[in-house]
Amino acid sequence: MGISERKEKQKQEIRKMILDASMKLFVEQGFENVSIRKIADLIEYSPTTVYLYFKDKDDILFNLHELGFQKMAEYNEGLWDIKNPLLRLYKMGENYIKFGLSHPEFYDVMFIQRSPMLVVEQSIACEWKSGDVVLGRLKDTLQEAMDKGLIIKGDLNAVSMAIWSLVHGLVSLSIRDRFNKLVPPETVVPMMHQALNWLLETIDLTGKR
């Protein structure tokens, strides 16, 4: 390995250290209570070093948000090979729930925290590319199902938001412990899958999914 390769590897290692330390502190103390200095102290580097890699806390949170979308994509590898769009739609919802429950800290950064969107709003393009990719996959699958006459036709944006809102609401309530007093803990995940299944059965015109 040459000098330039070693330097690049070291940069990536420090960057990962900053992100890992930031996530740990955000979870333990809350985003508002974490400073760049606290992050620097945890990794035993100076705040100046942190600023070499990230503009500010919002930038760090945005990069964690992007890392979360990369992890979510791993759950859906091979999903697009499923020919039946109804089955693909159910698997998308299943994977979304599984990812959210398995990585609540990333889910919080991706879909609940406000700060990552501040970075998006301040960018020149003002685009939420990661969110657009996920929503685009959902819309493509729904459009295919509608075109094939497999589900009830409707406004694509409205139907997409309805399905996304269901799984998002289920995951958000669960990782915020809102189901604890409502249903037995062992029934939470099956109940979430039943809710998803009910919604898709409601719009399914074939009854064969």
N, C-alpha and C positions, 0 to 999 in steps of 0.2 A: 504494500500500500504506500503510495507516494505522499508527500507532504500535504499537497492540496486535498487529497482524499481524507487524510487524517484530520485536517482542519475542519473539513465539511462534516465529518462524522462527529467531531467534538461539538460543533455548533448545533447539530441535530440533537445530541444528547442533552446539552444545556437547555435547549428549547423545550424538550420533553420534560426535563426536571421542573422547569417553570410552570408548565401546564399541569403536571401532576400535583405539584405543591399548591398551586392556585385552587384546583378542584378540591383538594383536601381541606383547605382553609375555608372555601366558600361553603362547603357542606357543614363543617364544624361551627363556623362563626357567623355565617350569613354574608352575602356579597357586600352589603353596606359597611360591615365591620372589618373588612379586610383591606389592607393598604399594600402598596407596592413594597414598602419596607418590610412588612410582615412576610411577604412572599420571599423577598431576598434573604431575610434572616433564616427562613426555614431551609433554603437550599444552600445557605452559607456563602452567598455571593453579595456583592454590593447592589443597591437599587439601580445604579448606573448600568450594570450588566443587564438587568431585567429590561430597562428602557432601550437597550440595544436591539432587543428582540421584539418588543411590543410597545406600542404608543402609549397605552394606559390600561387601566383595569377593564374597560369596556372592550378593548382590543383583545385582551386575554380571554375574556368571556366569549367573544365572538369566535375565536379560534377553537375554544372548547366546544362551542356550538357546531362548528364545522366538523370537528372530530367525531361528534355524536352522530352526525349524518353519515359519516363514513362507516361507523359501526353499524348503523341501521341498515345500510346497503348490504353489508355482509349477511344479514339475516335473509335478504331477498335474493341472494345469488341462486340462479337457476329458475327463479319464479317465472321469468318471462318465456320459458320454454313450455309452460302449461298452455295447451291449446284452448281449453274451455275457459272463457273469460269469467264465468260465474265461479268456477272453482278457484281460479287465479285471484278473484276478488276476495273470496273467503280467506284464502291463504295470506293475502296482503293484510287483512284485518287481524288474523291470528298472529302473524309475525310482528305487527305493530304493537299488539298487546304484550307479546312475549318480550320484545325489546324494552318497552317502557317499564315493565315490572322487573326486568333483569338489570336495567341501568337507570334507576330513578334519578340519579344525580345528573346524567346527561340529558334525560328527558326534560328535566326541570329547566336546564339551560336552553334546550332547543325550542321548547314550546310554551314555557311559562314565564321565565325571566324576561323582563322588558329590555335590559341593557344590550343584548346582542342586536336587537332591531335598531337601536340608536346608531350603531355602526353602519347598518344598511341604509338608514335614512340620511346619514351624513356623507355617504359615498356619492360619487358623481353620477353613476348609473342608477343608484337607488333601487337596486334589484335584490330580491331575496332568492338567489339562484338555487340554493340547497332546497328550500321549501318548494320552489317552482318545479324542481325535478320530481320530488315525491308526489306533489299534487298532479303533475303532468302524467305520471304513471297511472295514477288513479283515474284521471279523466280518460286516458286512452283506453283503459280496460272497460270503463263504463260505456264509452262510445261504441266500442266493439260489441258489447253485450246488447246495447240498444239497436245497433244496425242489424244484428242477427235476430232480432225479435225475441231475445231471451229474457229481457226485463222490461218493466213498464217504462215507456219513454217519458222524459221530462227535461226541464232545463238542466243542461250538463253541469253548470256551476252550482246550481241549487242542490242537485242530487249528490254531487261530490262533497259539498260542505255538510250535507246531512249525514253522510256515512263517516266522514272524517270527524265530525262533531261527536258522533256516538262513541267511537273508539277513543277519541281524545278525552271525552268526559269520563269514560270508564277508567282509563289509566290515571287521569288526574285525581279522581276521587280516591282511587285505591292507594296511590303513593302518598296521598295526604291523610291516609288512615280514616277516611270518611265512611268506609263500609264497616268498620270495626263493631259498631253498636247496632248495625242493621241486619247483618247476616253472619252466620258462623264462618270463622276464618277459612275453614277447609272448603267452603262452597263459593268463595269469592271468584276464583279463576273460572270454574265451570259456569258460574252465573254470567260472567263477562262474555264467555264464548256463546252461551245461550242467547244473550242479548244481540250479539252480532248475527248469529244464525237466524234469529227471529226477523231482524230487519231485512236480511237478504231474501228470506223466504217470502216476505211481504211483497217485494218487488219482482220476485221470480215468476215468470209467466209459464215456465215449463214444468215446474214441480219435479224436475229430474236432477237437480243439483245434488 
